[in-house]
């Protein structure tokens, strides 16, 4: 339980490890985090804003596909 809580509270620190280990599944995870943050007010501790800055950094470094992540995160916020 402590590891899962640490993962959600410090997702920006663990994101590069997740990308290296899980690859394309990270896109679904990021979609889920943004979807949950914008829809469920009951879970306010998910670090969505800092996560977006880290995702932007990885996009500029070429680790994550910029057009794909933009499409997914915009869809997650609107849906």
N, CA, C and O atoms as CSV, one atom per row, in Angstrom:
chain,resi,resn,atom,element,x,y,z
A,1,UNK,N,N,0.832,-1.199,0.000
A,1,UNK,CA,C,0.000,0.000,0.000
A,1,UNK,C,C,0.872,1.256,0.000
A,1,UNK,O,O,0.558,2.231,-0.683
A,2,UNK,N,N,1.966,1.234,0.766
A,2,UNK,CA,C,2.853,2.390,0.831
A,2,UNK,C,C,3.501,2.667,-0.525
A,2,UNK,O,O,3.681,3.824,-0.906
A,3,UNK,N,N,3.852,1.605,-1.251
A,3,UNK,CA,C,4.478,1.768,-2.568
A,3,UNK,C,C,3.497,2.370,-3.563
A,3,UNK,O,O,3.874,3.233,-4.356
A,4,UNK,N,N,2.256,1.931,-3.534
A,4,UNK,CA,C,1.238,2.473,-4.442
A,4,UNK,C,C,0.983,3.942,-4.128
A,4,UNK,O,O,0.869,4.760,-5.041
A,5,UNK,N,N,0.894,4.281,-2.859
A,5,UNK,CA,C,0.688,5.674,-2.466
A,5,UNK,C,C,1.871,6.539,-2.881
A,5,UNK,O,O,1.690,7.664,-3.347
A,6,UNK,N,N,3.082,6.014,-2.714
A,6,UNK,CA,C,4.282,6.748,-3.135
A,6,UNK,C,C,4.288,6.951,-4.639
A,6,UNK,O,O,4.708,8.001,-5.124
A,7,UNK,N,N,3.824,5.952,-5.381
A,7,UNK,CA,C,3.765,6.066,-6.835
A,7,UNK,C,C,2.821,7.181,-7.263
A,7,UNK,O,O,3.161,7.970,-8.145
A,8,UNK,N,N,1.640,7.260,-6.651
A,8,UNK,CA,C,0.679,8.295,-7.019
A,8,UNK,C,C,1.096,9.676,-6.535
A,8,UNK,O,O,0.851,10.665,-7.227
A,9,UNK,N,N,1.715,9.766,-5.376
A,9,UNK,CA,C,2.100,11.080,-4.859
A,9,UNK,C,C,3.356,11.626,-5.525
A,9,UNK,O,O,3.546,12.841,-5.577
A,10,UNK,N,N,4.212,10.753,-6.032
A,10,UNK,CA,C,5.463,11.178,-6.665
A,10,UNK,C,C,5.573,10.637,-8.080
A,10,UNK,O,O,6.639,10.178,-8.491
A,11,UNK,N,N,4.476,10.687,-8.826
A,11,UNK,CA,C,4.449,10.122,-10.174
A,11,UNK,C,C,5.445,10.815,-11.095
A,11,UNK,O,O,5.989,10.190,-12.006
A,12,UNK,N,N,5.685,12.089,-10.866
A,12,UNK,CA,C,6.622,12.809,-11.722
A,12,UNK,C,C,8.038,12.277,-11.570
A,12,UNK,O,O,8.823,12.355,-12.516
A,13,UNK,N,N,8.382,11.747,-10.425
A,13,UNK,CA,C,9.713,11.187,-10.196
A,13,UNK,C,C,9.818,9.796,-10.825
A,13,UNK,O,O,10.869,9.431,-11.353
A,14,UNK,N,N,8.749,9.035,-10.772
A,14,UNK,CA,C,8.775,7.644,-11.219
A,14,UNK,C,C,8.373,7.457,-12.679
A,14,UNK,O,O,8.383,6.328,-13.171
A,15,UNK,N,N,8.024,8.520,-13.378
A,15,UNK,CA,C,7.497,8.383,-14.731
A,15,UNK,C,C,8.526,7.819,-15.708
A,15,UNK,O,O,8.174,6.979,-16.535
A,16,UNK,N,N,9.770,8.249,-15.641
A,16,UNK,CA,C,10.788,7.729,-16.556
A,16,UNK,C,C,11.013,6.240,-16.325
A,16,UNK,O,O,11.224,5.495,-17.282
A,17,UNK,N,N,10.972,5.801,-15.085
A,17,UNK,CA,C,11.087,4.373,-14.792
A,17,UNK,C,C,9.906,3.606,-15.378
A,17,UNK,O,O,10.077,2.513,-15.918
A,18,UNK,N,N,8.707,4.182,-15.271
A,18,UNK,CA,C,7.520,3.538,-15.831
A,18,UNK,C,C,7.604,3.435,-17.347
A,18,UNK,O,O,7.228,2.413,-17.920
A,19,UNK,N,N,8.095,4.485,-18.002
A,19,UNK,CA,C,8.228,4.473,-19.459
A,19,UNK,C,C,9.223,3.407,-19.884
A,19,UNK,O,O,8.981,2.679,-20.847
A,20,UNK,N,N,10.341,3.311,-19.174
A,20,UNK,CA,C,11.354,2.318,-19.515
A,20,UNK,C,C,10.851,0.893,-19.290
A,20,UNK,O,O,11.181,-0.015,-20.053
A,21,UNK,N,N,10.073,0.709,-18.265
A,21,UNK,CA,C,9.629,-0.644,-17.911
A,21,UNK,C,C,8.377,-1.084,-18.665
A,21,UNK,O,O,8.300,-2.235,-19.097
A,22,UNK,N,N,7.392,-0.195,-18.835
A,22,UNK,CA,C,6.106,-0.575,-19.416
A,22,UNK,C,C,5.890,-0.103,-20.847
A,22,UNK,O,O,4.985,-0.601,-21.517
A,23,UNK,N,N,6.681,0.827,-21.334
A,23,UNK,CA,C,6.583,1.260,-22.723
A,23,UNK,C,C,5.273,1.953,-23.058
A,23,UNK,O,O,4.932,2.969,-22.452
A,24,UNK,N,N,4.539,1.411,-24.016
A,24,UNK,CA,C,3.317,2.044,-24.531
A,24,UNK,C,C,2.164,2.042,-23.526
A,24,UNK,O,O,1.226,2.825,-23.679
A,25,UNK,N,N,2.208,1.197,-22.516
A,25,UNK,CA,C,1.135,1.168,-21.512
A,25,UNK,C,C,1.102,2.451,-20.687
A,25,UNK,O,O,0.098,2.741,-20.035
A,26,UNK,N,N,2.179,3.214,-20.709
A,26,UNK,CA,C,2.240,4.475,-19.967
A,26,UNK,C,C,1.243,5.479,-20.525
A,26,UNK,O,O,0.723,6.311,-19.781
A,27,UNK,N,N,0.969,5.413,-21.830
A,27,UNK,CA,C,-0.014,6.314,-22.422
A,27,UNK,C,C,-1.395,6.096,-21.792
A,27,UNK,O,O,-2.098,7.059,-21.484
A,28,UNK,N,N,-1.769,4.857,-21.607
A,28,UNK,CA,C,-3.038,4.553,-20.955
A,28,UNK,C,C,-3.053,4.990,-19.500
A,28,UNK,O,O,-4.071,5.466,-18.998
A,29,UNK,N,N,-1.926,4.828,-18.826
A,29,UNK,CA,C,-1.819,5.257,-17.436
A,29,UNK,C,C,-1.962,6.771,-17.318
A,29,UNK,O,O,-2.657,7.257,-16.425
A,30,UNK,N,N,-1.316,7.518,-18.203
A,30,UNK,CA,C,-1.426,8.974,-18.183
A,30,UNK,C,C,-2.856,9.412,-18.498
A,30,UNK,O,O,-3.369,10.346,-17.882
A,31,UNK,N,N,-3.500,8.743,-19.454
A,31,UNK,CA,C,-4.898,9.019,-19.755
A,31,UNK,C,C,-5.747,8.821,-18.509
A,31,UNK,O,O,-6.587,9.660,-18.182
A,32,UNK,N,N,-5.528,7.717,-17.817
A,32,UNK,CA,C,-6.297,7.404,-16.622
A,32,UNK,C,C,-6.076,8.428,-15.512
A,32,UNK,O,O,-7.030,8.823,-14.842
A,33,UNK,N,N,-4.840,8.860,-15.309
A,33,UNK,CA,C,-4.546,9.840,-14.258
A,33,UNK,C,C,-5.248,11.160,-14.538
A,33,UNK,O,O,-5.870,11.728,-13.641
A,34,UNK,N,N,-5.160,11.654,-15.756
A,34,UNK,CA,C,-5.803,12.930,-16.089
A,34,UNK,C,C,-7.322,12.785,-16.057
A,34,UNK,O,O,-8.015,13.693,-15.598
A,35,UNK,N,N,-7.849,11.665,-16.534
A,35,UNK,CA,C,-9.292,11.436,-16.487
A,35,UNK,C,C,-9.801,11.434,-15.051
A,35,UNK,O,O,-10.799,12.084,-14.740
A,36,UNK,N,N,-9.120,10.707,-14.182
A,36,UNK,CA,C,-9.541,10.621,-12.778
A,36,UNK,C,C,-9.415,11.972,-12.089
A,36,UNK,O,O,-10.276,12.351,-11.295
A,37,UNK,N,N,-8.347,12.695,-12.390
A,37,UNK,CA,C,-8.156,13.996,-11.733
A,37,UNK,C,C,-9.227,15.004,-12.134
A,37,UNK,O,O,-9.678,15.789,-11.301
A,38,UNK,N,N,-9.634,14.991,-13.389
A,38,UNK,CA,C,-10.627,15.973,-13.830
A,38,UNK,C,C,-12.055,15.559,-13.505
A,38,UNK,O,O,-12.943,16.411,-13.480
A,39,UNK,N,N,-12.298,14.286,-13.256
A,39,UNK,CA,C,-13.659,13.817,-13.012
A,39,UNK,C,C,-13.979,13.553,-11.548
A,39,UNK,O,O,-15.099,13.815,-11.110
A,40,UNK,N,N,-13.051,13.055,-10.806
A,40,UNK,CA,C,-13.325,12.682,-9.424
A,40,UNK,C,C,-12.718,13.698,-8.466
A,40,UNK,O,O,-11.502,13.742,-8.283
A,41,UNK,N,N,-13.549,14.489,-7.874
A,41,UNK,CA,C,-13.086,15.490,-6.923
A,41,UNK,C,C,-12.684,14.817,-5.605
A,41,UNK,O,O,-12.027,15.428,-4.762
A,42,UNK,N,N,-13.080,13.575,-5.442
A,42,UNK,CA,C,-12.787,12.850,-4.212
A,42,UNK,C,C,-11.304,12.504,-4.068
A,42,UNK,O,O,-10.843,12.204,-2.967
A,43,UNK,N,N,-10.563,12.545,-5.163
A,43,UNK,CA,C,-9.148,12.184,-5.128
A,43,UNK,C,C,-8.310,13.398,-5.531
A,43,UNK,O,O,-7.782,13.431,-6.643
A,44,UNK,N,N,-8.178,14.394,-4.655
A,44,UNK,CA,C,-7.463,15.616,-5.036
A,44,UNK,C,C,-5.947,15.526,-4.935
A,44,UNK,O,O,-5.262,16.481,-5.302
A,45,UNK,N,N,-5.400,14.423,-4.456
A,45,UNK,CA,C,-3.957,14.356,-4.244
A,45,UNK,C,C,-3.187,13.837,-5.452
A,45,UNK,O,O,-1.965,13.704,-5.376
A,46,UNK,N,N,-3.850,13.541,-6.557
A,46,UNK,CA,C,-3.149,13.097,-7.758
A,46,UNK,C,C,-2.427,14.300,-8.365
A,46,UNK,O,O,-3.053,15.333,-8.603
A,47,UNK,N,N,-1.140,14.187,-8.618
A,47,UNK,CA,C,-0.344,15.334,-9.083
A,47,UNK,C,C,-0.467,15.592,-10.578
A,47,UNK,O,O,0.503,15.408,-11.313
A,48,UNK,N,N,-1.626,16.009,-11.037
A,48,UNK,CA,C,-1.852,16.210,-12.461
A,48,UNK,C,C,-1.075,17.356,-13.058
A,48,UNK,O,O,-0.541,17.224,-14.159
A,49,UNK,N,N,-0.993,18.494,-12.357
A,49,UNK,CA,C,-0.295,19.655,-12.909
A,49,UNK,C,C,1.199,19.400,-13.053
A,49,UNK,O,O,1.776,19.671,-14.106
A,50,UNK,N,N,1.816,18.891,-12.022
A,50,UNK,CA,C,3.250,18.603,-12.118
A,50,UNK,C,C,3.508,17.470,-13.101
A,50,UNK,O,O,4.551,17.433,-13.754
A,51,UNK,N,N,2.564,16.553,-13.204
A,51,UNK,CA,C,2.696,15.463,-14.169
A,51,UNK,C,C,2.706,15.998,-15.595
A,51,UNK,O,O,3.459,15.502,-16.434
A,52,UNK,N,N,1.885,17.000,-15.880
A,52,UNK,CA,C,1.854,17.589,-17.223
A,52,UNK,C,C,3.183,18.247,-17.580
A,52,UNK,O,O,3.619,18.168,-18.728
A,53,UNK,N,N,3.823,18.885,-16.626
A,53,UNK,CA,C,5.133,19.486,-16.885
A,53,UNK,C,C,6.181,18.418,-17.179
A,53,UNK,O,O,7.014,18.594,-18.068
A,54,UNK,N,N,6.144,17.321,-16.445
A,54,UNK,CA,C,7.100,16.237,-16.664
A,54,UNK,C,C,6.843,15.564,-18.006
A,54,UNK,O,O,7.787,15.237,-18.725
A,55,UNK,N,N,5.582,15.355,-18.349
A,55,UNK,CA,C,5.244,14.765,-19.652
A,55,UNK,C,C,5.716,15.682,-20.774
A,55,UNK,O,O,6.226,15.201,-21.786
A,56,UNK,N,N,5.557,16.975,-20.614
A,56,UNK,CA,C,6.051,17.922,-21.613
A,56,UNK,C,C,7.555,17.851,-21.776
A,56,UNK,O,O,8.069,17.970,-22.888
A,57,UNK,N,N,8.252,17.662,-20.691
A,57,UNK,CA,C,9.711,17.517,-20.752
A,57,UNK,C,C,10.098,16.259,-21.511
A,57,UNK,O,O,11.016,16.280,-22.330
A,58,UNK,N,N,9.390,15.150,-21.236
A,58,UNK,CA,C,9.683,13.913,-21.945
A,58,UNK,C,C,9.303,14.006,-23.421
A,58,UNK,O,O,9.950,13.386,-24.265
A,59,UNK,N,N,8.272,14.765,-23.735
A,59,UNK,CA,C,7.906,14.972,-25.138
A,59,UNK,C,C,8.995,15.745,-25.873
A,59,UNK,O,O,9.346,15.408,-27.004
A,60,UNK,N,N,9.526,16.775,-25.234
A,60,UNK,CA,C,10.577,17.561,-25.889
A,60,UNK,C,C,11.868,16.769,-26.034
A,60,UNK,O,O,12.667,17.048,-26.927
A,61,UNK,N,N,12.081,15.784,-25.167
A,61,UNK,CA,C,13.268,14.939,-25.273
A,61,UNK,C,C,13.072,13.788,-26.258
A,61,UNK,O,O,14.024,13.076,-26.577
A,62,UNK,N,N,11.847,13.603,-26.739
A,62,UNK,CA,C,11.572,12.554,-27.701
A,62,UNK,C,C,11.274,11.195,-27.086
A,62,UNK,O,O,11.231,10.192,-27.797
A,63,UNK,N,N,11.070,11.150,-25.780
A,63,UNK,CA,C,10.773,9.888,-25.103
A,63,UNK,C,C,9.318,9.492,-25.314
A,63,UNK,O,O,9.004,8.306,-25.419
A,64,UNK,N,N,8.429,10.480,-25.377
A,64,UNK,CA,C,6.994,10.261,-25.564
A,64,UNK,C,C,6.565,10.980,-26.840
A,64,UNK,O,O,7.073,12.058,-27.146
A,65,UNK,N,N,5.644,10.393,-27.576
A,65,UNK,CA,C,5.129,10.998,-28.802
A,65,UNK,C,C,4.255,12.210,-28.465
A,65,UNK,O,O,3.234,12.075,-27.789
A,66,UNK,N,N,4.652,13.374,-28.930
A,66,UNK,CA,C,3.929,14.606,-28.622
A,66,UNK,C,C,2.507,14.624,-29.196
A,66,UNK,O,O,1.573,14.909,-28.447
A,67,UNK,N,N,2.298,14.335,-30.483
A,67,UNK,CA,C,0.918,14.376,-30.996
A,67,UNK,C,C,-0.005,13.371,-30.307
A,67,UNK,O,O,-1.165,13.676,-30.028
A,68,UNK,N,N,0.511,12.184,-30.038
A,68,UNK,CA,C,-0.311,11.157,-29.406
A,68,UNK,C,C,-0.679,11.545,-27.979
A,68,UNK,O,O,-1.830,11.386,-27.570
A,69,UNK,N,N,0.273,12.046,-27.229
A,69,UNK,CA,C,-0.014,12.400,-25.832
A,69,UNK,C,C,-0.943,13.609,-25.768
A,69,UNK,O,O,-1.781,13.694,-24.870
A,70,UNK,N,N,-0.806,14.542,-26.706
A,70,UNK,CA,C,-1.711,15.691,-26.730
A,70,UNK,C,C,-3.145,15.225,-26.989
A,70,UNK,O,O,-4.078,15.673,-26.322
A,71,UNK,N,N,-3.313,14.332,-27.950
A,71,UNK,CA,C,-4.635,13.805,-28.265
A,71,UNK,C,C,-5.235,13.065,-27.066
A,71,UNK,O,O,-6.397,13.278,-26.721
A,72,UNK,N,N,-4.448,12.206,-26.442
A,72,UNK,CA,C,-4.938,11.419,-25.317
A,72,UNK,C,C,-5.315,12.276,-24.118
A,72,UNK,O,O,-6.371,12.073,-23.518
A,73,UNK,N,N,-4.455,13.237,-23.761
A,73,UNK,CA,C,-4.717,14.026,-22.563
A,73,UNK,C,C,-5.852,15.020,-22.771
A,73,UNK,O,O,-6.597,15.306,-21.834
A,74,UNK,N,N,-5.996,15.549,-23.978
A,74,UNK,CA,C,-7.134,16.417,-24.261
A,74,UNK,C,C,-8.423,15.610,-24.212
A,74,UNK,O,O,-9.424,16.070,-23.661
A,75,UNK,N,N,-8.404,14.417,-24.780
A,75,UNK,CA,C,-9.585,13.545,-24.735
A,75,UNK,C,C,-9.926,13.163,-23.297
A,75,UNK,O,O,-11.099,13.122,-22.928
A,76,UNK,N,N,-8.907,12.883,-22.485
A,76,UNK,CA,C,-9.140,12.511,-21.080
A,76,UNK,C,C,-9.778,13.655,-20.310
A,76,UNK,O,O,-10.658,13.429,-19.479
A,77,UNK,N,N,-9.345,14.871,-20.576
A,77,UNK,CA,C,-9.901,16.020,-19.866
A,77,UNK,C,C,-11.330,16.332,-20.315
A,77,UNK,O,O,-12.152,16.758,-19.504
A,78,UNK,N,N,-11.631,16.123,-21.595
A,78,UNK,CA,C,-12.963,16.452,-22.111
A,78,UNK,C,C,-13.981,15.365,-21.779
A,78,UNK,O,O,-15.118,15.661,-21.412
A,79,UNK,N,N,-13.568,14.121,-21.908
A,79,UNK,CA,C,-14.491,13.006,-21.644
A,79,UNK,C,C,-14.871,13.035,-20.197
A,79,UNK,O,O,-15.641,12.189,-19.744
